[in-house]
Amino acid sequence: MKTGILHIAKREYILHVIFWLAWVIAFTFIQTLNDGIDSMLVWLIYYLITLPVFVAHTYIIAYWLLPKTFFKGYYLLFAVGFVVLLMVFSVVELLISNYLVFMPFDKSRMFNPGFLNLKNIIISGIGNHYIILVFLAIKAGSSWYRTEYQKEVLLRSNMETELEIYQYQLQPRIVLELIKELEVQSLKKVDTAPEMIINISNFLNRFLNEGKEELIPLELEVKLLEEFMTIHNHALGERLSSNFIVSGSLKSYVVPPLLLLPIINSAIKMAYECNESYESTVLIKAERKYLLFSFTFWSENSFNITDNENNKITIRRLHYNYPGKHRLVENIDDNFREFSIEIYP
């Protein structure tokens, strides 16, 4: 976050430099159009020499007078300060332009004696305030951008923390559930217990080592889901008819780990709790600039899956990794549920 703020400050500094250089060049050109090409050098010298006056006047108002008075509700004090600064810097600008620019470089442009009168001071001061208004407009836009950027960085930081906590909570929860299922199934099906232990071991090896990464290859994600479904196919036997369909080129994609697994896990848990038969389908389709994760769960009898928390966190993960480039679709019926994630990287 600190790096981002420094980057904005650097950009703002560069913007200020560009603004003042553009101002010098633009008004030198405008004065040259009025007086002819021979006057270009004089006006360039004029704007370069008087530039510190305009910069000081503008920055004092923008960074001192406004915050100290106007933004705190001291409007009368702001008005007095504004008029005083107008008079002071107008006098300074008239003196510098007359004696440091026109006298040495073009005496024909020197002011008449008595030029420091109230009328000239006010006219010159008001005439020069356009630059302050333009600068304040740019500063307001820059401040708005900085505020929005800091807000976005803070929201992203909070989301990163939330997703990290979720990952650390998800791993022990899945591990604990698998161990409990292994314990129950090993008592029921002694013959298949060794194979189930091997399947769980293979899955946990990948799950614990790779699942903590921010992004993993799509091939690894598919392997994790496939091994997870294999565990439950062996455990549930004929009660779970499982389809696992993968198509397209997986090598070109990296994805957030375990994006679909919490949704699948919630559905599978219900199959252990109810003595019903279920059919599930995991579909992963990878095309150029399109990626689909889909999970369907079906039974002859009605069922209900309460999975709002996993749905919400999955949506947050998608917003974090694929802002504006994803779509989440959920279809629910009495005996059917479909959960699909479409990503447009």
C-alpha positions as CSV (number, residue, x, y, z in Angstrom):
1,M,0.0,0.0,0.0
2,K,2.9,2.4,0.9
3,T,4.5,1.7,-2.5
4,G,1.2,2.5,-4.2
5,I,0.9,5.8,-2.4
6,L,4.5,6.7,-3.3
7,H,3.7,5.9,-6.9
8,I,0.7,8.2,-6.8
9,A,2.8,11.0,-5.2
10,K,5.4,10.6,-8.0
11,R,2.8,10.7,-10.7
12,E,1.3,13.9,-9.0
13,Y,4.7,15.5,-8.9
14,I,5.3,14.7,-12.6
15,L,1.8,16.1,-13.4
16,H,2.6,19.3,-11.7
17,V,5.9,19.7,-13.6
18,I,4.1,19.0,-16.9
19,F,1.3,21.5,-16.0
20,W,3.7,24.4,-15.3
21,L,5.9,23.7,-18.4
22,A,2.7,23.5,-20.5
23,W,1.6,26.8,-19.1
24,V,4.9,28.5,-20.0
25,I,4.9,27.1,-23.5
26,A,1.2,27.7,-24.2
27,F,1.1,31.3,-23.0
28,T,4.4,32.1,-24.7
29,F,2.8,30.9,-27.9
30,I,-0.4,32.9,-27.3
31,Q,1.6,36.2,-26.6
32,T,3.7,35.5,-29.7
33,L,0.6,35.3,-31.8
34,N,-0.5,38.6,-30.6
35,D,2.8,40.5,-30.8
36,G,4.6,38.6,-33.6
37,I,7.4,36.0,-33.7
38,D,10.1,38.6,-32.7
39,S,8.5,38.8,-29.2
40,M,8.8,35.0,-28.5
41,L,12.1,35.3,-26.7
42,V,10.9,38.1,-24.4
43,W,7.7,36.3,-23.5
44,L,9.5,33.1,-22.9
45,I,11.9,34.9,-20.5
46,Y,9.0,36.6,-18.9
47,Y,7.1,33.4,-18.1
48,L,10.3,31.6,-17.0
49,I,11.3,34.4,-14.6
50,T,7.9,35.0,-13.2
51,L,7.1,31.3,-12.9
52,P,8.3,31.0,-9.3
53,V,5.9,33.9,-8.4
54,F,2.9,32.1,-9.9
55,V,3.9,28.7,-8.4
56,A,4.4,30.2,-4.9
57,H,1.0,32.1,-5.2
58,T,-0.8,29.0,-6.4
59,Y,0.7,26.6,-3.8
60,I,0.2,28.9,-0.9
61,I,-3.5,29.1,-1.7
62,A,-3.9,25.4,-2.6
63,Y,-1.9,23.9,0.2
64,W,-2.0,26.4,3.0
65,L,-4.9,29.0,2.8
66,L,-7.6,26.6,1.7
67,P,-6.9,23.8,4.3
68,K,-6.3,26.3,7.1
69,T,-9.4,28.5,6.5
70,F,-11.9,27.5,3.9
71,F,-12.0,23.8,4.6
72,K,-12.5,24.6,8.4
73,G,-15.4,27.0,7.8
74,Y,-13.4,30.3,8.2
75,Y,-14.8,31.8,5.1
76,L,-14.2,35.5,6.0
77,L,-10.6,34.8,7.0
78,F,-10.2,32.9,3.7
79,A,-11.5,35.9,1.7
80,V,-9.2,38.3,3.6
81,G,-6.2,36.1,3.0
82,F,-7.1,35.6,-0.7
83,V,-7.3,39.4,-1.2
84,V,-4.0,40.0,0.6
85,L,-2.2,37.3,-1.4
86,L,-3.7,38.8,-4.6
87,M,-2.3,42.2,-3.8
88,V,1.1,41.0,-2.6
89,F,1.9,38.7,-5.5
90,S,0.5,41.1,-8.0
91,V,2.9,43.8,-6.8
92,V,5.8,41.2,-6.9
93,E,4.9,40.1,-10.5
94,L,4.6,43.7,-11.7
95,L,8.0,44.6,-10.2
96,I,9.8,41.5,-11.6
97,S,8.3,41.8,-15.0
98,N,9.2,45.5,-15.3
99,Y,12.7,45.5,-13.9
100,L,14.0,41.9,-14.5
101,V,12.3,41.2,-17.9
102,F,11.3,44.3,-19.8
103,M,14.1,46.6,-18.7
104,P,17.0,44.4,-19.7
105,F,15.3,42.6,-22.7
106,D,12.7,45.0,-24.2
107,K,12.6,48.5,-22.8
108,S,9.6,49.4,-25.1
109,R,7.4,47.2,-22.9
110,M,8.3,48.9,-19.6
111,F,5.4,50.3,-17.6
112,N,5.0,54.0,-17.2
113,P,6.0,55.7,-13.9
114,G,3.5,55.2,-11.2
115,F,2.4,51.8,-12.5
116,L,2.1,50.5,-9.0
117,N,-1.3,51.9,-8.4
118,L,-4.3,50.1,-6.9
119,K,-6.1,49.8,-10.3
120,N,-3.1,48.1,-12.0
121,I,-2.4,45.9,-9.0
122,I,-6.0,44.6,-8.8
123,I,-6.3,44.1,-12.6
124,S,-3.0,42.3,-12.8
125,G,-3.9,40.2,-9.8
126,I,-7.3,39.2,-11.0
127,G,-5.9,38.5,-14.5
128,N,-3.4,36.1,-13.1
129,H,-5.9,34.1,-11.0
130,Y,-7.0,31.9,-14.0
131,I,-3.9,29.8,-13.4
132,I,-4.9,29.2,-9.8
133,L,-8.4,28.1,-10.8
134,V,-7.0,25.7,-13.4
135,F,-4.5,24.3,-10.9
136,L,-7.1,23.8,-8.2
137,A,-9.3,21.9,-10.7
138,I,-6.4,19.6,-11.5
139,K,-5.5,19.2,-7.8
140,A,-9.2,18.4,-7.0
141,G,-9.1,15.7,-9.7
142,S,-5.8,14.4,-8.4
143,S,-7.0,14.3,-4.8
144,W,-10.2,12.4,-5.9
145,Y,-8.0,9.8,-7.8
146,R,-5.7,9.4,-4.8
147,T,-8.7,8.9,-2.4
148,E,-10.3,6.3,-4.7
149,Y,-7.0,4.5,-5.2
150,Q,-6.4,4.3,-1.4
151,K,-9.9,3.1,-0.9
152,E,-9.4,0.4,-3.5
153,V,-6.1,-0.6,-2.0
154,L,-7.6,-0.9,1.4
155,L,-10.6,-2.9,0.2
156,R,-8.2,-5.2,-1.7
157,S,-6.0,-5.6,1.4
158,N,-9.0,-6.5,3.5
159,M,-10.2,-9.0,0.9
160,E,-6.7,-10.6,0.7
161,T,-6.7,-11.0,4.5
162,E,-10.2,-12.5,4.4
163,L,-9.4,-15.0,1.7
164,E,-6.2,-16.0,3.4
165,I,-8.1,-16.7,6.6
166,Y,-10.6,-18.7,4.6
167,Q,-7.8,-20.8,3.0
168,Y,-6.3,-21.6,6.4
169,Q,-9.8,-22.6,7.7
170,L,-10.7,-24.6,4.7
171,Q,-7.7,-26.9,4.8
172,P,-8.1,-28.3,8.4
173,R,-11.8,-28.6,7.9
174,I,-11.5,-30.7,4.8
175,V,-8.7,-32.8,6.4
176,L,-10.8,-33.4,9.5
177,E,-13.9,-34.5,7.5
178,L,-11.8,-36.9,5.4
179,I,-10.3,-38.5,8.4
180,K,-13.7,-38.9,10.0
181,E,-15.1,-40.5,6.8
182,L,-12.1,-42.8,6.6
183,E,-12.7,-43.9,10.2
184,V,-16.3,-44.7,9.5
185,Q,-15.8,-46.3,6.2
186,S,-12.9,-48.5,7.3
187,L,-15.2,-50.1,9.9
188,K,-17.9,-50.7,7.3
189,K,-15.7,-51.7,4.4
190,V,-12.5,-53.4,5.6
191,D,-11.6,-54.7,2.2
192,T,-11.5,-51.2,0.6
193,A,-9.9,-49.4,3.5
194,P,-6.3,-49.7,2.3
195,E,-7.2,-48.3,-1.1
196,M,-9.1,-45.4,0.5
197,I,-6.1,-44.6,2.7
198,I,-3.9,-44.4,-0.4
199,N,-6.4,-42.1,-2.1
200,I,-6.7,-39.8,0.8
201,S,-2.9,-39.7,1.3
202,N,-2.4,-38.8,-2.3
203,F,-5.0,-36.1,-2.2
204,L,-3.8,-34.6,1.1
205,N,-0.2,-34.5,-0.1
206,R,-1.3,-32.2,-3.0
207,F,-4.0,-30.4,-1.0
208,L,-1.8,-29.3,1.8
209,N,1.3,-28.4,-0.3
210,E,-0.4,-26.8,-3.3
211,G,-3.7,-25.6,-1.9
212,K,-2.1,-22.7,0.0
213,E,-0.7,-21.0,-3.2
214,E,-2.5,-18.0,-4.6
215,L,-2.6,-19.5,-8.1
216,I,-1.9,-23.0,-9.3
217,P,-1.9,-24.6,-12.8
218,L,-5.3,-25.7,-14.0
219,E,-4.0,-29.2,-14.5
220,L,-3.2,-29.4,-10.8
221,E,-6.6,-28.1,-9.8
222,V,-8.3,-30.7,-12.0
223,K,-6.1,-33.4,-10.4
224,L,-7.1,-32.3,-6.9
225,L,-10.8,-32.4,-7.8
226,E,-10.5,-35.8,-9.5
227,E,-8.7,-37.3,-6.5
228,F,-11.3,-35.8,-4.1
229,M,-14.1,-37.3,-6.1
230,T,-12.3,-40.7,-6.2
231,I,-12.1,-40.8,-2.4
232,H,-15.9,-40.3,-2.1
233,N,-16.7,-42.7,-5.0
234,H,-14.9,-45.5,-3.1
235,A,-16.5,-44.5,0.2
236,L,-20.1,-44.2,-1.0
237,G,-20.0,-47.0,-3.6
238,E,-23.2,-47.4,-5.5
239,R,-24.9,-44.6,-3.6
240,L,-22.8,-42.0,-5.6
241,S,-22.7,-42.2,-9.4
242,S,-19.9,-39.7,-10.4
243,N,-19.0,-38.2,-13.8
244,F,-15.8,-36.2,-14.3
245,I,-15.5,-34.5,-17.7
246,V,-12.5,-32.4,-18.8
247,S,-12.1,-30.9,-22.2
248,G,-9.8,-28.3,-23.9
249,S,-6.3,-27.2,-23.3
250,L,-5.5,-26.9,-19.6
251,K,-1.8,-26.0,-19.8
252,S,-2.3,-22.3,-20.6
253,Y,-4.3,-21.6,-17.4
254,V,-3.5,-20.9,-13.8
255,V,-6.4,-20.5,-11.4
256,P,-7.1,-19.9,-7.7
257,P,-6.8,-23.2,-5.9
258,L,-9.9,-25.2,-4.7
259,L,-12.4,-22.8,-6.3
260,L,-15.1,-25.5,-6.8
261,L,-14.1,-27.9,-4.0
262,P,-16.0,-26.3,-1.1
263,I,-19.2,-26.4,-3.1
264,I,-18.7,-30.1,-4.0
265,N,-17.7,-30.9,-0.4
266,S,-21.0,-29.5,0.9
267,A,-23.0,-31.6,-1.4
268,I,-21.0,-34.8,-0.8
269,K,-21.4,-34.4,3.0
270,M,-25.2,-34.6,2.6
271,A,-24.7,-38.0,0.7
272,Y,-23.1,-39.4,3.9
273,E,-25.8,-38.1,6.1
274,C,-28.8,-39.4,4.0
275,N,-29.4,-42.9,2.9
276,E,-30.2,-41.9,-0.7
277,S,-28.6,-42.4,-4.1
278,Y,-27.0,-39.4,-5.9
279,E,-25.5,-38.6,-9.2
280,S,-22.8,-35.9,-9.6
281,T,-21.1,-34.4,-12.6
282,V,-18.0,-32.2,-12.5
283,L,-17.4,-30.5,-15.8
284,I,-14.2,-28.4,-16.6
285,K,-13.9,-26.8,-20.0
286,A,-10.9,-24.8,-21.1
287,E,-11.1,-22.8,-24.3
288,R,-9.2,-19.8,-25.6
289,K,-10.3,-16.8,-23.4
290,Y,-13.0,-18.9,-21.7
291,L,-12.9,-21.3,-18.7
292,L,-15.9,-23.2,-17.2
293,F,-16.2,-24.9,-13.9
294,S,-19.5,-26.7,-13.4
295,F,-20.8,-29.0,-10.7
296,T,-24.3,-30.7,-10.8
297,F,-25.8,-32.9,-8.1
298,W,-29.0,-34.9,-8.6
299,S,-31.2,-37.3,-6.8
300,E,-34.6,-39.0,-7.3
301,N,-35.7,-37.5,-4.0
302,S,-35.7,-33.9,-2.9
303,F,-32.8,-32.5,-0.9
304,N,-31.6,-29.2,0.5
305,I,-28.1,-27.9,0.6
306,T,-27.4,-24.8,2.8
307,D,-24.1,-23.4,1.5
308,N,-24.5,-19.7,1.6
309,E,-21.1,-19.0,3.3
310,N,-19.1,-21.0,0.7
311,N,-21.1,-19.3,-2.1
312,K,-20.3,-15.8,-0.7
313,I,-16.6,-16.5,-0.3
314,T,-16.4,-18.0,-3.8
315,I,-18.0,-14.8,-5.2
316,R,-15.4,-12.7,-3.3
317,R,-12.6,-14.9,-4.7
318,L,-13.8,-14.4,-8.2
319,H,-14.1,-10.6,-7.7
320,Y,-10.6,-10.6,-6.4
321,N,-8.9,-12.7,-9.1
322,Y,-11.2,-11.9,-12.1
323,P,-12.9,-8.5,-11.5
324,G,-15.5,-7.9,-14.2
325,K,-14.4,-11.1,-16.1
326,H,-16.5,-13.8,-14.5
327,R,-20.1,-15.0,-14.2
328,L,-21.5,-17.3,-11.5
329,V,-24.7,-19.2,-12.2
330,E,-26.7,-21.3,-9.7
331,N,-29.7,-23.4,-10.6
332,I,-31.7,-25.0,-7.8
333,D,-34.6,-27.4,-7.9
334,D,-36.1,-29.8,-5.3
335,N,-33.9,-32.7,-6.4
336,F,-31.3,-30.9,-8.5
337,R,-28.5,-28.3,-8.0
338,E,-26.1,-26.8,-10.5
339,F,-23.3,-24.5,-9.7
340,S,-21.3,-23.0,-12.6
341,I,-18.4,-20.6,-12.8
342,E,-17.6,-18.9,-16.1
343,I,-14.3,-17.0,-16.3
344,Y,-13.2,-14.8,-19.2
345,P,-9.4,-14.3,-18.6
